[in-house]
Amino acid sequence: MVIVYVLAALVLIVLIASGCLARYLVYPPRPTFDETLRLEAAMRYLRDYDETKNTFYTIRSFDGYELHAELIEADAPSDKYVILSHGYSYDRHGSIKYTHLFRALGYNCVIYDSRGHGLNKKAPCAFGVTECRDLRALIDDSYARFGKDIFLGLHGESMGSALTMLCLGQQPPVRFAVLDCGYADFRSVIEGKLRSFHLPRLMLWPVELMCRVLFRVSILRANPADALRENDVPLCLIHGESDTLIPVSHAAKIKAATRGYCEVHTFPGAEHARSFLSDEPRYLRILTAFIQKVEKTEVPDHG
């Protein structure tokens, strides 16, 4: 009888711990919208942001959820646009540093707050599974708002990169995607975090259970690389070689998964989402060469 009580207590402890971890993952602690702006300013990432021509707007996603977005126009009139997706537990201010690069190449930039982030209404994070449908809504809105003949590309950082890949699985009408430090599958990321906490990988299963039961979110469904099996959109992968959160090996998995053109660029010494910080001039050179290449390719039929 004592053994039964002990086992029951252990199961209860595991479920409580898994529930806490599940909640932490789905509703992570995050800085406020104003705090991220101050953080980016402290890193000197804003630069001439206050002097650019910005338009703020909202769109309704597939389920009626409201997304806050912002258009940062290029210096000269252009039919080239890029939608930038930020990382986990942050907001659209994290995308501003990349807009300087794209604007230098003549692109209008659309940045937005991912579901449950920034100025958006509170919502559980689905690690890209739901968020990719929001990105598709932004793509459709961009063609409706700016013109059906625009040249449209995507950029994503970390989870923004993952949700971009998942969106590409829907075969949206876009010309390119730049994927910075994205994960090929979220399961391996969580397993890595469990190891860092000295917890067994078996903890993944009760965490998955609690995510499903409490929040209707699945860790195991977030498999961005699998979404690329039918992808023909050219990809530019960027990853820091010292990334311990999402190891650089994920880039190789992503390249192996896509059937379209793909190039990989790694940054020595760069930690997670720090490739830009480690060598901005090289980042711009890579972006410039890649975009010049894809701009010469045949324009697909948007239907």
C-alpha positions in Angstrom: 0.0 0.0 0.0 2.8 2.4 0.8 4.3 1.8 -2.7 1.0 2.7 -4.3 0.9 5.9 -2.3 4.4 6.7 -3.3 3.8 6.1 -6.9 0.6 8.2 -6.8 2.5 11.0 -5.2 5.2 10.8 -7.9 2.7 10.9 -10.7 1.0 13.9 -9.1 4.4 15.7 -8.8 5.2 14.9 -12.4 1.8 16.2 -13.6 2.1 19.4 -11.5 5.6 20.0 -12.7 4.6 19.3 -16.3 1.6 21.6 -16.0 3.8 24.4 -14.7 6.3 23.9 -17.6 3.5 23.7 -20.1 2.1 27.0 -18.9 5.6 28.5 -19.0 6.0 27.4 -22.6 2.5 28.5 -23.8 2.4 31.8 -21.9 6.1 32.7 -21.5 7.2 35.7 -19.4 7.9 38.6 -21.8 8.8 42.2 -21.8 6.0 44.8 -22.5 5.7 46.5 -25.8 7.3 49.7 -24.4 10.1 47.7 -22.8 11.0 46.0 -26.1 11.2 49.4 -27.8 13.6 50.6 -25.1 15.7 47.4 -25.4 16.0 47.8 -29.1 16.9 51.5 -28.7 19.6 50.5 -26.2 21.1 48.1 -28.7 21.0 51.0 -31.3 18.8 48.9 -33.6 16.2 51.6 -34.1 18.5 54.1 -36.0 16.3 56.2 -38.2 13.1 54.3 -37.3 11.5 57.5 -36.0 12.2 59.2 -39.3 10.7 56.6 -41.5 7.2 56.7 -43.0 5.2 54.3 -40.9 1.6 53.2 -41.2 -0.1 51.3 -38.4 -3.0 49.0 -39.1 -4.7 45.8 -37.9 -6.0 42.8 -39.8 -8.3 39.9 -39.0 -6.8 36.5 -39.2 -8.5 33.2 -40.3 -10.5 33.0 -37.0 -11.2 36.6 -36.5 -8.2 37.2 -34.2 -6.9 40.8 -34.6 -3.2 41.3 -35.5 -1.4 44.6 -35.1 0.9 45.4 -38.0 3.0 48.2 -39.2 4.2 49.2 -42.7 7.7 50.8 -42.9 8.0 52.3 -46.4 11.1 52.2 -48.5 12.8 55.6 -49.2 11.6 55.6 -52.8 8.3 54.2 -54.2 8.6 50.4 -54.7 6.5 47.4 -55.5 8.8 45.2 -53.4 7.6 44.1 -50.0 8.8 41.8 -47.2 6.9 40.5 -44.1 9.1 40.0 -41.1 8.1 37.7 -38.2 9.7 38.1 -34.8 10.8 35.5 -32.3 9.2 33.8 -29.3 8.2 36.0 -26.3 9.1 39.2 -28.1 7.2 41.5 -30.5 7.5 43.4 -33.8 10.2 45.7 -32.4 12.6 42.8 -32.7 12.2 42.9 -36.5 13.2 46.6 -36.9 16.9 45.9 -37.1 16.3 43.8 -40.3 14.2 46.5 -41.9 17.2 48.7 -42.3 18.8 46.0 -44.5 15.7 45.4 -46.6 15.0 49.1 -47.0 18.5 49.5 -48.3 17.5 47.0 -51.0 14.4 49.0 -51.9 11.8 47.0 -49.9 8.8 48.2 -48.0 8.7 46.3 -44.7 5.7 44.8 -42.9 6.3 44.0 -39.3 3.7 42.7 -36.9 3.0 41.3 -33.5 2.6 37.5 -33.5 -0.5 36.0 -31.9 -0.4 36.6 -28.1 2.5 39.0 -28.4 3.0 42.7 -28.4 -0.3 44.7 -28.6 -2.3 41.7 -29.6 -4.9 40.1 -27.2 -3.6 37.4 -24.9 -3.5 34.0 -26.6 -1.6 30.7 -26.1 1.6 30.3 -28.1 1.4 27.3 -30.5 5.1 27.4 -31.6 4.1 28.2 -35.2 1.3 25.8 -35.7 -1.4 28.4 -35.4 0.8 31.4 -36.0 1.6 30.2 -39.6 -2.1 30.7 -40.5 -1.8 34.3 -39.2 1.2 34.8 -41.5 -0.9 33.5 -44.4 -3.6 36.0 -43.5 -0.9 38.8 -43.6 0.3 37.6 -47.0 -3.3 37.7 -48.4 -3.9 41.1 -46.9 -0.7 42.5 -48.4 -1.7 41.5 -51.9 -5.2 43.0 -51.3 -3.8 46.2 -49.6 -0.7 46.9 -51.7 -1.5 45.3 -55.1 -1.7 41.9 -56.6 1.5 42.4 -58.6 3.8 43.2 -55.8 7.1 41.3 -55.3 6.6 39.7 -51.8 9.1 37.9 -49.6 9.4 36.7 -46.0 11.9 36.9 -43.2 11.7 35.2 -39.9 13.8 35.0 -36.7 13.7 32.0 -34.4 10.1 31.1 -33.9 9.3 33.6 -36.6 11.5 31.5 -38.9 9.7 28.3 -37.8 6.2 29.7 -38.4 7.4 31.0 -41.8 8.4 27.4 -42.8 5.0 26.1 -41.6 3.3 28.8 -43.7 5.4 27.7 -46.8 3.7 24.3 -46.4 0.5 26.1 -47.5 2.3 27.1 -50.7 1.6 30.9 -50.4 2.4 33.1 -53.4 5.7 34.5 -52.2 9.1 34.9 -54.0 11.6 34.1 -51.2 12.1 33.4 -47.5 15.0 34.3 -45.3 15.1 32.0 -42.2 17.3 33.1 -39.3 18.0 30.5 -36.6 14.7 28.6 -37.1 14.1 25.1 -35.6 13.4 22.1 -37.8 11.2 20.6 -35.1 10.2 21.9 -31.7 10.4 18.6 -30.0 14.2 18.5 -30.2 14.4 22.1 -28.8 12.3 21.0 -25.8 14.4 17.9 -25.3 17.5 20.1 -25.3 16.0 22.4 -22.6 15.1 19.3 -20.5 18.7 18.2 -20.6 19.9 21.6 -19.6 17.5 21.3 -16.5 18.9 17.8 -15.8 15.5 16.3 -16.5 14.8 13.1 -18.4 13.6 13.3 -22.0 10.6 11.3 -20.9 9.3 14.5 -19.3 8.4 15.5 -22.9 5.3 13.3 -22.8 3.6 14.6 -19.7 4.4 18.2 -20.8 2.8 17.4 -24.2 -0.2 16.0 -22.4 -0.6 19.0 -20.2 -0.2 21.4 -23.2 -3.0 19.6 -25.0 -5.3 19.2 -22.0 -4.8 22.7 -20.5 -4.2 24.8 -23.6 -5.1 22.8 -26.7 -1.6 23.2 -28.0 0.7 20.4 -29.2 4.5 20.6 -29.0 4.8 17.5 -31.3 2.9 19.1 -34.1 5.4 21.9 -34.6 7.6 20.4 -37.3 8.6 23.2 -39.7 11.0 21.1 -41.7 8.2 18.6 -42.6 6.2 21.5 -44.1 8.9 22.0 -46.7 8.6 18.7 -48.5 6.7 20.4 -51.4 8.3 23.8 -51.1 9.7 25.5 -54.2 10.2 29.0 -52.7 13.9 29.9 -52.6 15.3 29.8 -49.0 18.3 31.6 -47.4 19.2 30.0 -44.1 21.2 32.0 -41.5 22.4 30.4 -38.3 24.9 31.2 -35.5 27.5 28.4 -35.0 27.4 28.9 -31.2 23.6 28.7 -30.9 22.9 26.5 -27.9 19.1 27.0 -27.9 18.6 25.9 -31.5 21.8 24.2 -32.6 23.2 25.0 -36.1 22.4 21.3 -37.1 18.8 22.4 -37.5 19.8 24.4 -40.6 21.2 21.2 -42.3 17.9 19.4 -41.5 15.9 22.3 -43.0 18.0 22.3 -46.2 17.6 18.6 -46.6 13.8 18.9 -46.2 13.1 21.5 -48.9 12.9 20.5 -52.5 13.6 24.0 -53.8 16.7 26.2 -54.0 18.3 26.7 -50.6 21.6 28.2 -49.4 23.0 28.1 -45.9 25.2 30.7 -44.2 26.6 30.1 -40.7 28.2 32.8 -38.5 31.2 31.7 -36.3 30.8 32.5 -32.7 27.2 33.8 -33.0 24.7 32.8 -30.4 21.0 32.4 -30.8 19.5 35.2 -33.0 22.9 37.0 -32.9 24.1 36.5 -36.4 23.1 40.1 -37.4 24.8 41.5 -34.3 28.0 39.4 -34.9 28.6 40.6 -38.4 26.0 43.0 -39.9 28.0 43.8 -43.1 28.2 40.1 -43.9 24.5 39.7 -43.2 23.7 42.5 -45.6 26.1 41.0 -48.3 24.4 37.6 -48.0 20.9 39.2 -48.1 21.9 41.3 -51.1 23.3 38.4 -53.2 20.4 36.1 -52.4 17.7 38.7 -53.2 19.4 39.8 -56.4 19.4 36.1 -57.4 15.7 35.5 -56.7 14.6 38.8 -58.3 15.9 37.4 -61.6 13.8 34.3 -61.4 10.5 33.9 -63.2 7.5 35.5 -61.5 5.0 32.8 -60.4 1.3 33.0 -61.1 -0.5 34.3 -58.1 -3.9 33.0 -59.3 
